[in-house]
Amino acid sequence: MGFDADVVIVGGGPAGAATALALAHAAPAMAHRVVLLEKAGYPRDKPCAGALGGRGDVLLGSVGVRVGGESVPIDGISFRATRGESSASPGAIGRVVRRREFDHALARAAASRGVAVRDRVCVQGVRDEGPAGVLLETSGGSLRTRVVVGCDGVGSVVRRSLGIGWGGLRAQAVEVDTEPIAGDRDRALLHFDASDPTLAGYAWDFPTIVGGRPLVSRGVYQLKFTGLDVRHREPAPELGTLLDARLRALGLDPRAYAKKRYAERGFEPATRLARGGRMLVGEAAGIDAATGEGIAQAIEYGVLAGRYLARSFQRAREQTIEVCGWDDEMKKSRLARDLRARAQFIRIFYGPSRRDLERFVVRCPDALFVGAQYFAAQRVHRLRLGRVVTQGAAQIAATRARALLA
């Protein structure tokens, strides 16, 4: 029985396109045997605040790709807590992109490498048939392939075919694009507002640009985490209600803007990411739910996956390929270590110690500075890092001592 492709990638966002690009870069002869499927038509709208850390562009550069287009350069971060505000500007930490243009540019880059990019194709079912490969039922007919890569996000069809549930670490977000106002922060900063103690999450204001017009993406992000001990004084209002109140406080009429809603899935280390000829990448596998950062992480996932597949096919002696080794590949990666640490941070920050940790971030500007450098994939300033570690350890010790005495 023949195969229609060696690799079919389901989902044409940054994770899917980066997987295709990295595979084509590492094994150019394979590119024409790779199919990238996207259910929508390019260019397609994708709700997303659009913050792309510098790490994402560095990784794309490693596979010979540069995506230009309209974007807003970012130099730093500002953070507002219940008792104060702080900011840090290491310089050139990333940019804010519009997913409509960014994702389309990545898909075009993949097509230019020989990858078959097919949009408006919806995958309806995925079945692993062992030696006969993986069969996909799509709106455009059946496809048989040696490997399927699920880059199809929160509602992943590939994930469901593996029998993996939604997961216990989730988030929801709602956003609008508005005109700038006089009280906005510097447009070179990403602004996070965690001053609402009833919200397990934050509000944001990110500079953006739409059709040449400078606008501001404003939204609210809320975690949904099984077992999370968030000490709410009262139930948090619905996200749309929170965003409306925030817009009114800024002097903006909520009725004037179309709300965009979306969900995200957090990375959970125990989740099995591959079986037989199927593997999960990007948000289908799980991203950082602490901040919702997704684009650079999706790209990093894709670059790892593409290189892993190139090596796997190079070593393959049989007609079919099993990609179970993807789990081990991920577990030993920098990305997995980062995601595990961020998952632990959620439990710490949104637990009983939240107020103390907020105070620490506000009073220790080095913490934001180092965080911004990390977001940018810059070399972290060691002296600043040392101060953060020292002061952070002292804060944690003090918090634990108070808890014991309480």
Long-range contacts (C-beta under 8 A, 24 or more apart in sequence): 1-132, 1-133, 1-144, 2-144, 3-133, 3-144, 3-145, 3-146, 4-35, 4-143, 4-144, 4-145, 5-33, 5-34, 5-35, 5-116, 5-143, 5-145, 5-146, 6-30, 6-33, 6-34, 6-145, 6-146, 6-147, 6-313, 7-33, 7-34, 7-35, 7-145, 7-146, 7-147, 7-148, 7-149, 7-309, 8-34, 8-35, 8-37, 8-134, 8-136, 8-143, 8-145, 8-147, 8-148, 8-149, 9-34, 9-35, 9-36, 9-37, 9-148, 9-149, 9-151, 10-37, 10-123, 10-126, 10-136, 10-148, 10-149, 10-150, 10-151, 10-152, 10-156, 10-157, 10-158, 11-37, 11-38, 11-150, 11-151, 11-152, 11-153, 11-156, 11-282, 11-284, 12-36, 12-37, 12-38, 12-40, 12-42, 12-103, 12-107, 12-117, 12-119, 12-151, 13-38, 13-46, 13-99, 13-103, 13-151, 13-153, 13-282, 13-298, 14-56, 14-102, 14-103, 14-106, 14-282, 14-295, 14-298, 14-299, 14-302, 15-151, 15-281, 15-282, 15-283, 15-284, 15-298, 15-299, 15-301, 15-302, 15-305, 16-149, 16-151, 16-152, 16-281, 16-282, 16-302, 17-103, 17-106, 17-107, 17-109, 17-110, 17-302, 18-59, 18-60, 18-63, 18-106, 18-298, 18-299, 18-300, 18-301, 18-302, 18-303, 18-305, 18-306, 19-149, 19-151, 19-281, 19-301, 19-302, 19-303, 19-305, 19-306, 19-309, 20-110, 20-113, 20-115, 20-117, 20-302, 20-306, 21-60, 21-63, 21-65, 21-106, 21-109, 21-110, 21-113, 21-115, 21-302, 21-303, 21-306, 22-63, 22-302, 22-303, 22-304, 22-305, 22-306, 22-307, 22-310, 23-305, 23-306, 23-307, 23-309, 23-310, 24-110, 24-113, 24-114, 24-115, 24-306, 25-63, 25-64, 25-113, 25-306, 26-306, 26-307, 26-310, 26-311, 27-309, 27-310, 27-313, 27-314, 28-113, 28-114, 30-310, 30-313, 31-113, 31-114, 31-115, 32-114, 32-115, 32-116, 34-114, 34-115, 34-116, 35-115, 35-116, 35-118, 35-143, 35-145, 36-107, 36-110, 36-115, 36-116, 36-117, 36-118, 37-118, 37-119, 37-121, 37-123, 37-138, 38-107, 38-117, 38-118, 38-119, 38-120, 38-121, 39-119, 39-120, 39-121, 39-122, 39-123, 39-152, 40-119, 40-120, 41-119, 41-120, 42-103, 42-104, 42-107, 42-119, 43-100, 43-101, 43-103, 43-104, 44-100, 44-103, 44-104, 44-119, 45-99, 45-100, 46-99, 46-100, 46-103, 47-99, 47-173, 47-175, 47-260, 47-261, 47-262, 48-99, 48-262, 48-294, 48-295, 49-96, 49-173, 49-175, 49-204, 49-206, 49-217, 49-219, 49-292, 50-96, 50-97, 50-98, 50-99, 50-102, 50-206, 50-208, 50-217, 50-295, 51-94, 51-96, 51-190, 51-206, 51-293, 51-295, 52-94, 52-95, 52-96, 52-97, 52-102, 52-295, 52-296, 53-93, 53-94, 53-293, 53-295, 53-296, 53-375, 53-376, 53-377, 54-92, 54-93, 54-94, 54-296, 54-375, 54-376, 54-377, 54-378, 55-296, 55-299, 55-300, 55-375, 55-376, 55-377, 56-94, 56-295, 56-296, 56-299, 56-300, 57-94, 57-95, 58-377, 59-296, 59-299, 59-300, 59-303, 60-299, 62-303, 63-303, 63-306, 65-106, 65-109, 67-97, 67-102, 67-105, 67-106, 67-109, 68-105, 69-97, 69-98, 69-101, 69-102, 69-105, 70-97, 70-98, 70-101, 70-209, 70-212, 71-95, 71-96, 71-97, 71-98, 71-102, 71-209, 72-96, 72-187, 72-207, 72-208, 72-209, 72-214, 73-188, 74-188, 74-189, 74-190, 74-207, 75-188, 75-189, 76-188, 76-189, 76-190, 76-368, 76-372, 77-189, 77-190, 77-191, 77-192, 77-368, 77-371, 77-372, 77-375, 78-185, 78-186, 78-189, 78-190, 78-191, 78-192, 78-368, 79-191, 79-192, 79-193, 79-194, 79-361, 79-362, 79-368, 80-191, 80-192, 80-193, 80-194, 80-195, 81-194, 81-195, 81-358, 81-359, 81-361, 81-362, 82-194, 82-195, 82-197, 82-355, 82-358, 83-355, 83-358, 83-359, 83-362, 84-359, 84-362, 84-363, 85-362, 86-361, 86-362, 86-363, 86-365, 86-368, 87-185, 87-189, 87-365, 87-368, 88-365, 88-366, 88-368, 88-369, 88-371, 88-372, 89-188, 89-189, 89-372, 90-369, 90-372, 90-373, 90-376, 90-378, 92-376, 93-372, 93-373, 93-375, 93-376, 93-378, 94-296, 94-375, 94-376, 96-190, 96-206, 96-207, 96-208, 96-209, 96-217, 97-295, 98-208, 98-209, 98-210, 99-295, 102-295, 123-152, 123-157, 123-158, 124-157, 125-157, 125-161, 126-150, 126-157, 126-158, 126-161, 126-278, 127-161, 128-161, 128-275, 128-276, 128-277, 128-278, 130-276, 130-320, 131-319, 131-320, 132-320, 133-277, 133-320, 134-276, 134-277, 134-278, 145-277, 146-277, 146-319, 146-320, 146-321, 147-277, 147-278, 147-279, 147-309, 147-321, 147-323, 148-277, 148-278, 148-279, 149-279, 149-280, 149-281, 149-305, 149-309, 150-278, 150-279, 150-280, 150-281, 150-284, 150-285, 151-281, 151-282, 151-284, 151-298, 151-302, 152-284, 153-282, 153-283, 153-284, 154-262, 154-263, 154-264, 154-265, 154-283, 154-284, 156-280, 156-283, 156-284, 158-278, 158-280, 158-284, 159-280, 159-284, 159-285, 161-278, 162-272, 162-275, 162-278, 162-280, 164-271, 164-272, 164-280, 166-265, 167-265, 167-266, 167-268, 167-271, 167-286, 168-225, 168-226, 168-227, 168-268, 169-223, 169-225, 169-226, 169-265, 169-266, 169-267, 169-268, 169-286, 169-289, 169-343, 169-346, 170-223, 170-224, 170-225, 170-263, 170-264, 170-265, 170-266, 170-289, 171-201, 171-221, 171-222, 171-223, 171-224, 171-263, 171-264, 171-265, 171-266, 171-289, 171-292, 172-221, 172-222, 172-224, 172-239, 172-261, 172-262, 172-263, 172-264, 173-219, 173-220, 173-221, 173-222, 173-239, 173-261, 173-262, 173-263, 173-264, 173-292, 174-219, 174-220, 174-239, 174-240, 174-243, 174-259, 174-260, 174-261, 175-217, 175-218, 175-219, 175-220, 175-243, 175-259, 175-260, 176-217, 176-218, 176-219, 176-243, 176-247, 176-254, 176-257, 176-258, 176-259, 176-260, 177-208, 177-210, 177-215, 177-216, 177-217, 177-218, 177-257, 178-215, 178-216, 178-218, 178-247, 178-252, 178-256, 178-257, 179-215, 179-216, 180-214, 180-215, 180-216, 181-216, 181-250, 181-251, 181-252, 183-250, 184-216, 187-214, 194-358, 196-236, 196-242, 197-231, 197-232, 197-233, 197-354, 197-355, 198-232, 198-233, 198-234, 198-235, 198-236, 198-237, 199-236, 199-242, 200-225, 200-228, 200-230, 200-232, 200-236, 200-350, 203-242, 203-243, 203-246, 218-243, 218-246, 218-247, 218-250, 219-243, 220-246, 221-292, 223-289, 223-346, 223-350, 225-266, 225-289, 225-346, 225-350, 228-346, 228-347, 228-350, 228-351, 229-347, 229-350, 229-351, 229-352, 230-350, 230-351, 231-351, 231-352, 231-354, 264-289, 264-292, 264-294, 265-289, 266-290, 266-343, 266-346, 267-336, 267-339, 267-340, 267-342, 267-343, 268-343, 269-331, 269-336, 269-339, 269-340, 269-343, 272-327, 273-326, 273-327, 273-330, 274-323, 274-324, 274-325, 274-326, 274-327, 275-324, 276-322, 276-323, 276-324, 277-320, 277-321, 277-322, 277-323, 278-323, 279-305, 279-323, 279-326, 281-305, 285-330, 286-339, 287-339, 288-338, 288-339, 288-342, 289-342, 289-343, 289-346, 290-342, 290-343, 290-345, 290-346, 290-349, 291-342, 293-375, 296-375, 297-335, 297-339, 300-335, 301-335, 304-329, 304-330, 304-333, 304-335, 352-403, 353-396, 353-399, 356-395, 356-398, 356-399, 357-395, 357-399, 359-395, 360-391, 360-392, 360-395, 364-388, 364-391, 364-392, 366-391, 367-391, 367-392
